[in-house]
Amino acid sequence: MNPDHRPIHVWHPCGVRKGQNVCRPPAVVHWSIDLIDDMLDEVGVAYEVLDASRQMLTPEFLSDGYHGKFNGVILTDSMLYYTGPGNELNSAFSLAEWQTLHQYERDFGVRESVLSGYPASGPYFKVVYDLDYGMDLNTLVTGKSFQGRWQPPAGNTELFEYVNTANTLPVNDYAVAVEPLAPSVDPVVQPLLRDGTSNRTLVSRLIYADGREVLYSGITNAWYLVHSQVLNYEFLNFATRGLFLGSRKVYLAAHVDDLFLADDLWDPVANETTEELLYRNTSHDIDNLVLSQKALLKQYKTLPQFKLDMVFNGGGAVAIPAHSRQYSPLKDAELSKDKKKAKKGRDDKARIGSHKRNESQYVVKFILDEPYQVSANKALLKLSGPKRTAPVPQCAGSVKVPGWKKKFPGMIV
């Protein structure tokens, strides 16, 4: 029986209990799945995600009895840890579901990678969860700062072959380091990455007597952690035995472009990124960038030559003369009524003309083109006209105006 070579299956625990109601709340995204699905998407590997806290695992989901649907299994957590109401096992899988998964791996020769988690080992976990990661829990230590040292077979042609194992791997987040049980105990544990101080295991390969193989990591892994970017690819490579459709490139340089241009900011009122709110780098930001790069080089000794390439393309670099900064907010104004364009003003003054007599409300939107890469929180609007006798009411566009269909952040009515 051979498994399908197309998808990878990622098992994702989160904080919602399984139930019969199909209208369940949205799942909470786990940092580990953010890490692995980003990598799978970048490589171009087809995969499916099973949220173990919301979806039951059945044999039919995995295969039709003769044809396996998945050629690799990736667990975001070693126990699919979950503490929802009524869950006495603290696992999103029941014992039957763990047994179903392990039987599928045996029947179809499918490997499993574990991104992080507690090394559940011994008779209790075997009986209650069908789990045994082969570790001596009496030797377990935890911490947030380890210097990982590689050990063969890491660095050979099969396991972490892309890593320079002569260098240490700094681990700067929560991790579990533990000693394996005796080699005669099932499973056989092959340490791949050890803590340089205690010599306890951080990452290991497990080989079970029934043929199952697992790559286990006791290190917290997330998309924002540097050590995770080193380990991440092997979770895919191991689980699939290197057989998948996709490709990967690793770049040894980082180019920072458009240094002088302003960037759009998030508008918490409109709940969107908007061009009306901008931020442009200051000299203080550049100083912080230099300090951050120096701190990175100090923390990671294997990066002595790493530098950010600050690409200069000239955009936004022209200094605005002092007298030019007293510009009129009506410069390049776009005038519209109820989201329908009326006229455009391309000068300091703009005429608002009524196309219909019943038009009584207008929106004035101020857009400043280059080189005015600045943001304005206020604008002065002066209204005049030969027939205007009554005062004109004005209000900020973030205020809901009766009769209008939406809010207009950064505008004045």
N, C-alpha and C positions, 0 to 999 in steps of 0.2 A: 504494500500500500504506500503510495507516494503522495505527499502534500502538494497543494498548489503553490507555485513559485511566485505568485503575484503579490498578495498583501502581507503586511505585518500586522499583528494584533497587539494593541496597546491596552492594558488593563488599568483602568483609572479609578481609584477610590476617591470619593468626595463625600460631602456632608448631608446626603439625603437618603433616608431609609427606603429599601425596596418595598413595594406595595402593589396592590392590584389596580389602583387608580392610575389611568393613563395621563391624567392632567397633573404632572408633578412639577414642583418648582425647578427653576434652572439650576444646573449643577454648578458647584464652586470649582473654578479652574485651579488645578494643583500646579505648583511651580515645576514639578518634574515633568508633567506632560507638556508644559510649555517648552521645556528644553527639547524633549525627544521629537515632538511633532514639528517643531521648527526645523530640526535637522532632517527629518524624513521629507518634508516639503522641499527643502533646499536641494537635497540629493535627487528628488523626483521619484521616491519609492511609494508605491501604492500601499495603503494600510487602512485599517478600520480601528475605531476606538470603542471599547466596551466599558461603560461606566459601571463598575461592579457593585456600586451601592444602589443602582437604579434598575439594573437589568439582570435577570436570571441567566446563568450559564447552563446550557443543556448540551448533551452530546450532539444533537441535531444542528446546533449552531456551529459546531466545529467541523463536522463532516457528515457525509451521507452513509457512512459505514465503510466505504471503500475508497473514497476520494476526500482527502483532507483539504480544508479550505484555507489554512494558514501555515506558512512555512517557518514561522518564528513567533515567539511570545516575548513581550517586554512588559514587565511589571513595574509600575511606578513606585511601589512599596512592597517590601518583602512579605508582609502579612496583609496587605491591602487594609491597613489600619483604619478603623472606623469606630466611632463611639456613639453612634446614634441611639435613640431611645429603644429599649427592648433588645439591644444587641449585646448579649452576655459574652460573646466570643471576641468582641472588639475587632472584628474582621468583616469586611464587606462581603466575603464569600462564606458560605456555610461549609461544613465538612464535606458534604456531597459534591459541592461545586469544586472544591480543591481536588477531590478525588477524580472528578471528571476531567479537569485540566491535566492532571498528571497522567491519567490513562491515555489521553490523546497524545501527549508528548511521547509516551512509550510506544504506542501503536504506530505512529508515523515518523518516529525518529526526529522530533522537533525539539530544538534547543530553546532555552529560556534565559533571558537577561533580567537582572533585578537592579534597578537604578539606585536604591538606597533602602535603609530600614534595619530593624532589629533582627539579629541572627538567631531566630527561633530554632532551638535545637534541643534534643533529648526526648525521652519517652512521652512527656506530657504533650508537647507540641505535635509529636507524631500521631498520638491518639486523637487529640482534639481537632487538629488542623490538617493532618497528613503533611506536615512540614518538618523538615530536619535539615538545617544548613551545616551540620557537622562541626559546630564550634563548642568550645569549653566555656560555658557562660560564667564560670568562676573567675576567669581571667579577663573579663570584659572591662574596658576602660572607655570613657567618653571624653570629648574635648572639642575645642574649636580651633586648635592650631596644631597641625602635624606636619612633619617633613617626610613625605612618602619616598621610600627607596624601592626601586624596581628589583624584581627577582625573576630569574628564568623559570618558566619559559616565556615570560613577558619579553617582548622585543624580538622574538623569533619570527618566522614567516607566517605565523597564524594568529598570535595574540599580541595586540598593541604593536604590530610591526611598523607602524608609522611614527612611533615615539622614540626619541633618543633616550634610552633607558639608563644611560650613564649619568643623566642629570636627575636631581631630586624633583619631586612634585609637591609644592606647598599646598596644603589643604587648609583653607581659612574659613571653614564653617563647621557646624556640628557633624561629628563623625563617631563611629563606633569602631574600636580596635579590639581584636580578640584573638586568642590562640586556637588553632584547630585541635580537635580531639586526635587520639592516636591514629596512625595511618591504617590500622586494621579495622577501624570503625567505618561503617557505611554512612555517609559518602566519603570518598577520598578527597581531601582538600589540597589543592595546589595553590599556595600563596603566590600572588603576582605583584602586589604592592604592600609593603610593610611600613609601619611607623619606624622612623629612623632612631627614635629614642628607646621605645619599649620592645621593638621588634615584633609587635603584634600585627595581625593581618588586617588590612583595610579593604583590599580587593582580592578575590580568589576565584578559582575555577573549581567547581564541584563535579565529581564523576560518581554516579550512583550505580549500584550493582545491577539494577534493572535496565541500564542503558541510558537513563536520563542524564543530561548535562546542563549545568547552570553556571552563569557568570554572575557572581554575587558581589555587590558593593555595599559597604557599611557607611559610605560617605553621602552626606546630603548633596544632591545635585540639582542645579537650577540654571536657567539660561543666563543669569547675571554673574555666575561664578566662573573664574578663570579655569580652575581645575576641571570643571565640568566640560569645558570646550575641548580639553585634552582627552577625557574619558569617553565622551559621548559617542563618537563614531564606532568604537568597539562594541558598544551595546547592540548596535545594528549588525555589525559585521559578524559577531559571534552568533547571535540568534539565527541568522540566515545562512550560516556557514559560508559567508561571502558571496552567496548567490542571490542577487537581486538586480532589478532593472533600475539604473540611475547612475549618476556620476557626481564626483565631488572635486572641488578645487580648494586649495589652501593658499591664501595670500600672505606674504611676509611683509607687506607694507600697508599703511593706512593713510589714505589721502583725505584731507579735510578741504572741502571746496566751498566757494562762496563765503569766504571769511567776513567780508564787509557788508553783505546783504542782510537785511532784516528778515526775521522769520515770523510766521503767523503764530498767534497764541490761542489757547483754549479760552472760550468765553463761557464761564459757568452759568450765566443767565440764559443764553441761547442754547447751551449744551452742544456746542460745536466749535470747530476751529474756524476762525474768521479772519479775513484780511484787514478788518477794522482795528484789530489789536495786534501790535507788532513789537518785536524786541530785536535790538541790534547790539552786537557785542561791544563791550567797552574795554578800555585798557586793563581794568581790574579783572575781567574775564580772561584775558590773555595771560596775565600774571598767574592766575589760578591754574590755567592749562599747563604752564611750564612746571609749576609745583607738583601737579598731579602726575605728570610724566616722570619727574624725578622720583616721586614716591613709588611709582610702578617699577622703575628700574632697581630701586633699592630693595623692594620686596621680592622681586623675581630675578635672581642672579643670572638666569639663562637668557636674559634680554639686554645684554650690555650695549648692543648697537641699535636697539629699537628707537625709532624717532617718528613722530607724526610729520607727515609731509603737508605743509601749509601751502596749498595750491593758490597761486595768485592769478585771477582772471580779470581783475580791474573793476568788476561790477560793484557799484556802491562805494568805491574807494575815493571818489571825488569829494573833497571837503566842501561843505556849503558855506559860502561867504556869510559873515555875520549879518550884513544888511539883508541878505536873501532869506534869512530865517523868519523875518517878520512877514510871512506870506499870508495871503487871504485864505481862509478855510474854504471859500467857494472856488478855489482853483481846481479845475478839472472836476467839477461837481457833476454828479449824475442825478437828474431830477426825474422822479417817477411818481405815479399816482396809483396806489393800491397794486403795486408790483407790475404796473404797465408803464412803459417808458413814455414820457411826454416830450421833453426836450433836453438837450445837453448844453451846459454852459462851459465854454473853453476859455473863459477869461475871469477876471476878478468879480465880474458881475454876471448875473444870469437872470433871464426873464422867464417867469412862470406864466404860461398862457393857458387859458381855459378852453378846451375843445367843446365842452358841453356846459351849459349854464348850471347844471346841478352839481358840478365838481366843487367840493368845498374843503377837501383835505389833500395834502400833498406830503410826500416824503422827500427830504433832501439828504442825499448820501454823499459824504466827502471821501474821495479816493485820491491819495497823493501819490503820484508816480515818481520814479527815480528822477533826480538824486535825492528826493525828500524821503529818505528811509527812516522816518520817525513816526511815532504814534501820537495822536492828539486826543486828549480826554475831553476837551471843550472846544466849542466853535462859536463864533459870534455871528449871528444871523440878523441882518438889518433888512427890514421890509419897507418898501416905499412905493408910492404910486399916486397918480393924480386923483383917482377916485376912492382911495382908501381913507376912510374916516374912522372906522371902528378899530380898536386894538386887536392885534392878531395873537391868539393863544398859541403858545409853544410848549412842547414837552419833549423829554428825551425819548428816543426810540425804544429804549428798554422797557418803557411803561406801556402797558396794554391800553390801546386806544379803542373806545367803543366804536363798533362798526368796521374795524379793520380785522383782517384775517389772521395776522401773525404779529409777533414782536419784530422790531427792526433794530437790532443792537448797533450802536455806533452811529445812529442817525438822529436827526432832529425833525420833529413834525411842526 
